[in-house]
Amino acid sequence: MSRTVLEPAVEGSAPPGAPPAARRRRSATPRTRERVTAALFSAPAAALLVLFLIAPFVAAVLLSFTDQRLSSPLPVSFTGLENYARLFSNPQFWQAFGNNTLFAVIVVPVQTAAALGLAVLVNRALPGRVLFRTIYFLPTVTVMAVAAVVWKLLLLPEGGLVNGVLGAVSFGHLQPGWLSSTGWAMPAIVITSIWQGVGFQMVIFLAGLQAIPQSLYEAARVDGANAWQQFRHVTVPGLRNTLIFVVNVTAIFAFRLFDQVYLMPQFPGGPLDSTRTMMLQLLQTGYSRRMIGQASAIAVIFFLFVLAVTLIQRRLGREERAVR
């Protein structure tokens, strides 16, 4: 005599006697529906990402292997690695790369340290701290092109406010030609960039500081830690993730240097290419010299270099977290 074993019905499954169409309709579990919903909501962002980031980069890679020129009746031909070979043998390209690297090496640590110091300062319960936060953040909302023009006027060798103050303090002995000297042009760009961008990093550090539990500082004070020891052993470890983010973003912005070197000197990248950067080199190669293929090669090299720097920084951050 055969027995019929009755199995408990599983939620979301069709009964044994249901038709195949009903089984397929009921087989859609809540997790599957969530995945479909997530895909639909992320589809517009993914489409924009492909359209404005991935597709242009792929096009730049393809064009870098050709002799494509802007508004040229000549047919496009495949040149292989010729554009990259010309760049690596071009002293102007290496000078632009060196200027970019020098700018980033100076700006990233100085601006990060200044932003952290300002964040610690305005995080204290001091009178007027909201006003100071606003004052420090105001340059960030100023467009870099406007800030560059303002600082160009401030740094004029004659009649500029900066040289006027320096001349009064040094009795006329220190009045450098900021934007007309190869030795002072890059420091002028650095000062302008730090002034304009330090407020953004300050706000990020301020948010990180307010997320650190006050109980940690109270425990440190009970153990006899002074202000410097509290900053070193409580504040800095608590801001580790924020610090990594700020350094990454500042490094990317530093390598994207363009507005200042285009607007502040008398000639873009001057004097004598002392402020020339890779972004300026890319623009002049692609639009002034109309060499789209070679400009695409510069874009590819620039992207890969910034990507490598970012990955190294993230790798070092993960290793620090693993050690701790």
C-alpha positions in Angstrom: 0.0 0.0 0.0 1.5 3.3 -1.1 1.6 6.3 1.2 1.4 9.9 0.1 3.8 12.1 2.0 2.5 15.6 2.4 5.4 18.2 2.3 4.8 21.6 3.9 4.2 24.3 1.4 7.1 26.7 1.0 6.3 30.4 1.0 6.5 31.8 -2.5 6.2 28.4 -4.2 3.3 27.2 -6.3 1.3 24.1 -5.2 2.2 20.8 -7.0 -0.9 20.9 -9.2 -0.5 24.5 -10.3 0.1 25.2 -14.0 3.7 26.1 -15.2 2.8 29.8 -15.7 1.7 30.1 -12.1 4.9 28.4 -10.9 7.0 30.9 -12.8 5.1 33.8 -11.4 5.4 32.6 -7.8 9.1 31.7 -8.2 10.1 35.4 -8.1 11.3 35.6 -4.5 11.5 38.9 -2.6 15.3 39.0 -3.1 14.9 38.7 -6.9 12.4 41.5 -6.9 14.8 43.6 -4.8 17.6 43.0 -7.3 15.4 44.0 -10.2 14.3 47.1 -8.4 17.9 48.0 -7.5 18.9 47.5 -11.1 16.1 49.7 -12.4 17.0 52.5 -9.9 20.7 52.4 -10.7 20.2 52.1 -14.5 20.2 56.0 -15.1 23.3 56.5 -13.1 25.0 53.6 -14.8 24.0 54.9 -18.2 25.5 58.3 -17.4 28.6 56.7 -16.0 29.1 54.7 -19.3 28.2 57.7 -21.4 30.4 60.4 -19.8 33.3 58.3 -18.3 33.8 54.9 -19.7 32.9 55.6 -23.3 35.2 58.7 -23.6 38.1 56.9 -22.0 37.7 54.0 -24.4 37.5 56.5 -27.3 40.7 58.2 -26.0 42.5 54.9 -25.9 41.5 54.1 -29.5 42.4 57.6 -30.7 45.8 57.4 -29.0 46.8 54.8 -31.5 45.9 56.9 -34.5 47.0 60.2 -36.2 43.6 61.8 -35.8 43.7 65.6 -36.3 41.1 68.2 -35.6 39.3 69.4 -38.7 41.6 67.7 -41.1 40.6 66.3 -44.5 43.3 63.7 -44.4 42.2 60.1 -43.7 42.9 58.7 -40.2 45.5 56.0 -40.1 46.7 53.6 -37.4 50.1 54.6 -35.9 50.5 52.1 -33.1 52.6 53.4 -30.2 54.0 56.4 -32.1 52.1 59.0 -30.1 53.4 57.5 -26.8 57.0 57.4 -28.2 56.8 61.0 -29.2 55.5 62.0 -25.7 58.2 60.1 -23.8 60.9 61.8 -25.9 59.4 65.3 -25.6 61.1 67.4 -22.8 58.1 69.7 -22.6 55.9 66.7 -21.6 58.3 65.6 -18.9 58.5 69.2 -17.6 54.7 69.3 -17.3 54.7 66.0 -15.6 57.4 67.2 -13.1 55.5 70.4 -12.4 52.3 68.4 -11.7 54.2 66.1 -9.4 55.9 69.0 -7.6 52.6 70.8 -7.1 51.0 67.6 -5.7 53.9 66.9 -3.4 53.7 70.4 -1.9 49.9 71.0 -1.8 48.6 67.6 -0.6 50.5 67.5 2.8 50.4 71.3 3.4 46.7 71.7 2.5 45.8 68.5 4.5 47.7 69.7 7.6 46.2 73.2 7.3 42.7 71.8 7.0 43.1 69.5 9.9 44.4 72.4 12.1 41.5 74.7 11.1 39.0 71.9 11.8 40.5 71.3 15.3 40.4 75.0 15.9 36.8 75.6 14.9 35.6 72.4 16.6 36.3 74.0 20.0 33.6 75.7 22.0 34.9 79.2 21.2 32.9 82.4 20.7 32.3 83.1 17.1 33.3 79.7 15.8 30.3 79.6 13.4 31.6 82.9 11.9 35.1 81.5 11.5 33.7 78.3 9.9 31.9 80.4 7.4 35.0 82.6 6.7 37.3 79.6 6.2 34.7 77.9 3.9 33.9 80.9 1.7 36.9 80.5 -0.7 35.6 77.0 -1.5 32.4 78.3 -3.0 34.4 80.7 -5.1 35.0 79.5 -8.7 38.7 78.8 -9.2 38.7 81.0 -12.3 37.5 83.9 -10.2 40.0 83.1 -7.4 42.8 83.0 -9.9 42.0 86.4 -11.4 41.7 87.9 -7.9 45.0 86.5 -6.8 46.6 87.6 -10.0 45.7 91.2 -9.1 46.9 90.7 -5.5 50.3 89.3 -6.7 51.1 92.1 -9.1 54.7 93.2 -8.7 53.7 96.9 -8.5 50.5 97.9 -6.8 49.7 94.4 -5.6 48.5 94.0 -2.0 50.9 91.1 -1.3 54.0 92.9 -2.4 52.9 96.1 -0.7 52.6 94.2 2.6 55.9 92.4 2.1 57.7 95.6 1.1 56.4 97.4 4.2 57.5 94.6 6.5 60.9 94.1 4.8 61.5 97.8 4.2 61.5 97.2 0.4 63.9 94.3 0.3 61.3 91.5 -0.4 59.1 92.2 -3.4 59.3 89.2 -5.7 57.9 89.1 -9.2 55.4 86.3 -8.4 54.1 85.6 -11.8 57.0 86.8 -13.9 59.7 84.8 -12.3 60.4 81.1 -12.9 61.3 80.6 -9.2 58.2 82.4 -7.8 55.5 81.4 -10.3 54.8 77.9 -8.9 54.7 79.2 -5.2 52.1 81.7 -6.3 50.0 78.9 -7.8 50.4 76.8 -4.7 49.3 79.7 -2.4 46.2 80.3 -4.5 45.3 76.7 -4.6 45.7 76.1 -0.9 43.6 79.2 -0.1 40.8 78.1 -2.4 40.7 74.4 -1.4 41.5 74.3 2.3 37.9 75.0 3.4 36.5 71.9 1.7 38.9 69.6 3.5 38.3 71.5 6.7 34.5 70.7 6.6 35.3 67.0 6.0 37.7 66.9 8.9 35.2 68.8 11.1 32.5 66.1 10.4 35.1 63.4 11.3 36.0 65.2 14.5 32.4 65.4 15.6 32.0 61.7 15.0 34.7 60.8 17.6 33.1 59.8 20.9 33.9 62.3 23.7 34.3 59.4 26.1 37.6 58.6 24.5 38.9 62.1 25.3 37.6 61.8 28.8 39.3 58.5 29.3 42.6 59.9 27.9 42.4 62.9 30.4 41.8 60.5 33.2 44.9 58.6 32.2 46.9 61.9 32.4 47.2 62.6 28.6 47.9 66.2 27.6 46.5 68.0 24.6 49.2 66.7 22.2 48.9 63.1 23.4 45.1 63.3 23.0 45.5 64.6 19.5 48.1 61.9 18.6 46.4 58.9 20.2 42.7 59.7 20.0 42.1 62.3 17.2 44.4 61.0 14.5 43.3 57.3 14.8 39.7 58.4 14.9 40.2 60.4 11.7 42.1 57.6 9.8 39.4 56.9 7.3 38.6 60.6 6.9 42.3 61.4 6.4 42.7 58.7 3.7 39.7 60.1 1.9 41.0 63.7 2.1 44.4 62.8 0.9 43.0 60.8 -2.1 40.6 63.7 -3.1 43.3 66.3 -2.7 45.8 64.4 -4.7 43.3 64.0 -7.6 42.5 67.7 -7.5 46.2 68.5 -7.4 46.9 66.5 -10.6 44.0 68.2 -12.3 45.7 71.6 -12.0 44.6 73.8 -14.9 42.7 77.0 -14.2 45.5 78.7 -12.2 48.3 78.0 -14.7 46.1 79.1 -17.6 44.8 82.4 -16.1 47.4 83.6 -13.6 50.7 83.9 -15.7 51.0 86.3 -18.5 51.1 83.3 -20.9 49.5 79.9 -20.0 52.1 77.7 -18.4 54.7 80.5 -18.2 57.1 81.9 -17.6 59.3 79.6 -19.6 57.0 76.6 -18.9 57.7 76.8 -15.2 54.0 76.3 -14.5 53.1 74.0 -17.4 51.0 71.0 -16.3 49.7 67.9 -18.1 46.2 69.3 -18.4 47.5 72.4 -20.1 49.7 70.3 -22.3 46.7 68.2 -23.3 44.6 71.3 -24.1 47.3 72.9 -26.2 48.2 69.7 -28.0 44.6 68.8 -28.9 43.1 72.2 -29.7 46.0 74.6 -30.4 48.1 72.1 -32.4 45.0 70.1 -33.4 46.7 66.8 -32.7 43.8 64.8 -31.2 45.7 61.5 -31.3 48.6 62.7 -29.3 46.3 64.6 -26.9 44.4 61.3 -26.3 47.7 59.6 -25.5 48.4 62.3 -22.9 44.9 61.8 -21.4 45.4 58.0 -21.2 48.8 58.4 -19.5 47.4 61.0 -17.1 44.4 58.8 -16.2 46.6 55.7 -15.6 49.1 57.7 -13.5 46.3 59.2 -11.2 44.7 55.8 -11.0 48.0 54.2 -9.9 48.5 56.9 -7.2 45.0 56.4 -5.9 45.3 52.7 -5.7 48.7 52.9 -3.9 47.2 55.3 -1.4 44.2 53.0 -0.8 46.5 50.0 -0.5 48.6 51.7 2.1 45.4 52.6 4.0 44.3 49.0 4.0 47.7 47.8 5.3 47.6 50.3 8.1 44.1 49.0 9.2 45.4 45.5 9.0 48.4 46.3 11.2 46.2 48.0 13.8 
